[in-house]
Amino acid sequence: MLPEESTVGNQLAEAAGSLAGQGFSAAVGLIRDTHRAFSKRVFDIVGLVGEPIRLAHDGISELAYALTAFVGDTVMKGAGLAAAMALVDQQGEIPTRVALGALNGAFGDMLEAEGSPLALEMTARVQGEAGPKLAVFIHGLCETEDSWFLYGATTYGVRLNEALDYTSVYLRYNSGLPIEENGRRLAVLLADLVQDSPVAVSEIVLIGHSMGGLVARAACKEGSGTEWGAKVRHLVALGVPHRGAPLEQAAALAARVLSAVPETRAFGVALDGRSVGIKDLHTPTTAPYIEEIDHYFFSAGLHERLNGSLGDLLVRRESAWDTSRGEKARFGVDRYRHLSGTHHFDLLGHPAIAEQLIAWLRGDGSQRQLTAG
């Protein structure tokens, strides 16, 4: 392990240990605040008669919680550091970036605000030799670029390169940050990518999974009228919650309900601590569609009869198609496809979707019946 790599690995491990300590302290605080609420209700009922007992109880419990938090924080920091160090391989990298992606999705805004080395920076990896046509893959919430390789080596990128000579560009970003902020950063990255390319870029297709599609729309808004923005010909949305995500809407409601009662307020506050990126999925996106860009929409669903209620478990078809029941679709019917019998993450590498992508980008407008088989 080189000294520089060792330093990076140690920084990540120390940050992971610190985060483990913070998590333990937060858990103790949650229990303490709940205990306070319940005991207050009881002593309020008892009244002045129980005041001496209240004073003794409060003093003892506060001391106990403070000592528990201090000792636990110290122990958990050490345990978290040891566990993180065990994950650091000989190259100084954490073998699975999946954990980092999930961590950033949940608390990425906090990690960046604290300057934690665990906060992911927006980076792009070009696969193979640079060419004039770029296919930029933008992952979703709590994911990294590794998500595009979950279904084997024959990825969308490989298929598009073989069939249409697209160069694949895989994005990694902190999905806990506001979607608009990630859109701005993506706009800057794409501008740099076009400017620094050894080959003149003539065409860009943006392919976003889930939140990634919203980040792509935000970036296109920023890039309207720019050199790189004029090169974006297509935007493909794979299970993108254009109209919001039901799970985040349920989480927001639960946080409000729990926060309304003293005994459960601590749980509501904890639930409300989810990242801004997650909270952005509560409402429909306001980013406009750019007229010069061809937009395509994919949705998935576990069962045809359950599309309205469950969708693909995370996004309903109406949201993925950016429409609502009885509302006319913004684009022609040839721009929408639904894959029944599949879930949200099947959209990352399904062969039927790859075939439809190639047909669309080739300019073949023929309808294709998508099946899960």
N, C-alpha and C positions, 0 to 999 in steps of 0.2 A: 504493500500500500504506500503510495507516494505521500510525502508530507502534506501537500495541498489537499489531496483526497482525504487524508486522515482528519485534517482540520474541518472540512465540510461535514464528514461523517460525525465527528464529535459535536459539532454545532447542532446538527439535526437531532442527535441523541439527547443532548442537554435540553433542547427545546421540547422534545417529547416527554422527558422526565418532568420538566416544569409544568407542562400541560396536564400530566397525570396528577400532579399535586394540586393544581387549580381545580381539577374535576372533583377530587376528594373533598376539598374545602367547600366547593359549591354544594356537594351532596350533604355535608354536615350542616351547612347554612339552611338548606331546604328543610331538613328535619327539625332544626332549631326553630325556624319561623313557624312551622306548622304546630310544634309543641307550644310556642308562645300564644298562638291564636286560640288553641283549645283551652290552655290553662287560664287565659284571660277571661274567656267566656264563663268558666267555672267560678273563678274568684269574683267576677262581677255579680254573679248570682248570690254568692255567699255574703258579699258586702263587707262592712267594716269589721265584722267579727273575725273574718279570716285574714285581716290585713297582716298580722305578724307572720302567719304561715306563708302568705304571699311573698313577703320580703325575704324570708329564709329560702323559700322555693326558688325564687328568681335568682338570688345570689348563687346558690349551689348549682343550679342548672346552667347559668351563664358561664361559670367557671369550668364546669364539666365540658361544655361545648367548645370553649376556647382551647382547653388542653387537648381535647380530641382532635380539633382542627389542626393545631400546631404539630402534634406528634404524627398524625396521619399524613399531613402535608409533607413532612420530612421523609417519612417511610415511603410514601407513594412516589415522591420525586426520585428516590433511590431505585425503587422497583421499576419505575418507568424508564429511567436511564439505562438500567441493566437490560431490560427487555428490548429497548431500541438498539442498544449496542449489539445485541445478539442478532439483530436483523441486518446489520451493516455488513455487506460482503467485502471481498477483497478489493473491489474497485471503489469502495467508499460510498456506494449507492444502496438505498433500501431496495431489496429485491422486488417487492411488490409496490407499485405506485398506486395501486387500487386504494390502499388505506389512506394515502395522502390525498387522493382525489375526494374520497368520502369525507375526510376531515375538513378539507377546504370548502366543500359544499355546505357542510353544517355550520362551520365557524370561521370561514375564510376571511370575512370582513374584520373580525376581531383579531385574527392572526396577523393580517396586514397592518392593522392599526398599532399593534404591539411591536411590529418589526420582527416578527418571528421568522426564523429560517424555514419553518414548516409551511409558510405561505407560498403558494405556487406563483411564479411569474408567468406572464404570457409569452410563450415561445412557439416556434414553428419548426417542424422537421420535414425537410424535403427528401422524399424517397426516390432514389435513382438519379439519373441525370436530368438537369433542368431542361424544360422544353417550352415552347411558346404557349401551350395550353395548360392551365393549372386547375386541378380539382382540389379545393380546400375543404378538409373534413373537420367539423367543429363539434366536439362531444357535448354531452348534456350535463345536468346537475350531478355532482358527486362522482364524475367520471374523469378519466384522462384519455389521452390518445390511444392507450392500450385497448380501450373498449372496442375499437374498430377491428381488432384482431381476435375477438372472443370466439368467432365461429370458424377459425382456421386460417390458413395462409392465403386462400383464394378470396381476398377481400374485394370490396367495391373498387378500391384503388387499383388493384391488380387487374380486375376485369376492364376498367375504363382505360387503363394503359394499353392493354393488349388489343382492345377493340377500336379505340379512338385516339390513342397516343396522348392521353392526358398524364401529366406529371402530378403525383400525389403530394399534397402538403398536409401534414397532420398538426393540428393546433393543440396546445395544452394551455389551460388558463385556470384561474381561481374562480370557481363557480359560485362562491359565497359572496362575491362582490355584486354590486348593483348591475343589472343587465345593461343599462345604458353605458355604465363605465367600461364594461368589457367590450361593448360595441365601439366605443371611442378608441380603446386600445387596439382592437382588431383593425380598425381603419388605419391607424398609424403603422401597424405591422404590415398590412397589405401594401401600403404605399411604399414602405421600405423594401418589401419583397420584390415589387415591380421595378423599383429604381435600381436595386442591386443585382437583379437577375443577369447572368452572363448571356442569356438569350432574350431577345425582345418578346415580351409577353403580349399576346394578341387576344387571349380569351381567359376568363376566370369563371368557374362554376363553384358556388358555395353550397356545401352539403351539410346541413345541420340536423343533429339528433336531439329531440326534446328541447331543453333550454338553448342548445346550440343554434337552433333555427331562429330564436328570438334575438340572440346575440348577432347573428348574421343580418337580420333585418335592421337592427340598431346600427350596425356598421355601414350598411348601404345608405342609411339616412345621412350618416356623417360623410360618406364618400360621394354623395350626389354632386355632380359638377367637377369632380376631380379626375385626374388622369387614370388612376387605378379604378375608380368607380365606373368609368365609361367602358372598362374592359369586362365588367361583370355581365355575363349574358344570361346566366341561369341561377336560380336559387331553389334548392330541393329541400323540402321540409319533411323530416321523418318523425312522425308522432310528436309534433310541436304543439304545445298548449297555447295557441294563439288567443284563446278566450279564457285562459286560466286553467289551473289544475285543481281537481276536486279535493285531493289530499291536503293541499295547502289551504284551501278554503275551509276544510274541516278543522285543521290545526288552528287557524285564526279564530274560529268560533269557539273551539275548546279553550283556548287561552283566555278569551274574554269571559267565558262562563266561570272558569276556575278562579280568575282574578276577582270576580264579583263577591266571593265568599271568603271571609278572613281565614277560615280553617284550610282552604285550598289555594289561597292567593299565592303562596310560595311556588306551588306547582304551575300556576298560570304564568308567573314571572319567568320561571325556568323554561317553560314551553315557548314563551315569547322571546327567548334568547336566541332562537334560530337565526340564521344569517339573513341579511338583506336580500341576497340572491334568491333564497327560498321564498321570502315574503313577496318578492316581485311577481311570483307565479300566482298570486291571489286574484289579480285583475287582468282584463284583456290588455294586450300590448297596444301602444299608441303609435308605434313606428309605422310610417306609411309604406305602401307598396310603390316601388319605383317602376314607372311605366315601361322603361326601356329593358327591364329584366323579365325573362320568362319564369314564372313561378309554378312549381309542381308540389303536390301534396300527397303524402302517404299516411295512412292510418292503419292500426291493427286492432283486433278485437278477439276476445276469447271465444265468443259465441255470437252469432248474428242477432239473437233475441236479447242479448245483454249489452249491446253497443250503447244504448241510451243511458244505462245505469252504471255499468262497470267499464265499458270501453276496453282498453288494453291493460287495465288495472290502475293506470296512472293518468291517462288522457282519453277523453271521450272522442268519438269520431267527429262530432260537430266542432269541437275545439281544434282538433288536428286539421280540419278543413277550413277553419276560420269562418264558420257559418252557424246558423241556428235553425231549429226546426221551422219550416215554412219560409225561410229566407233564401232568396235566389243566390246561387254561388257567384262569387266575384269573377271567376274565370270560366272558360269552357269546360264541359264535362270531361274532355280528354286530358285535363290537367290533374285529375283526382283518381287515386287508387286506394282500395281497401283490401287488407289481407286478413281474412277471417281465420279463426282457429290459432291465433298467435298472440304473443304478449308484447309489451312495450320494447323489450330488449332484442326481440327477434328482428326488429327493424334495422339493427346494426349490421346484419350480414346475411340477409335472406337472398337466395339465388333468384327468386322470382322478381325481387326488387331490382337486382343487378341487371336483369334482362330488360326490365322496363326503363331503367335509367339509360341504358345504352340506346334503346329505341328513341327515347325522347331527345337525347343529346345528338343523336345522328340525324334527327329531323323526321323520323318515321312516326307519323301520327296515328298508326293503327292501334286499335284497342287490344289490350292483353288481359286475359282473365287471370288474376292472381290467386293462387291457391297455396295452402300451407304445406302441401305434400312435396 
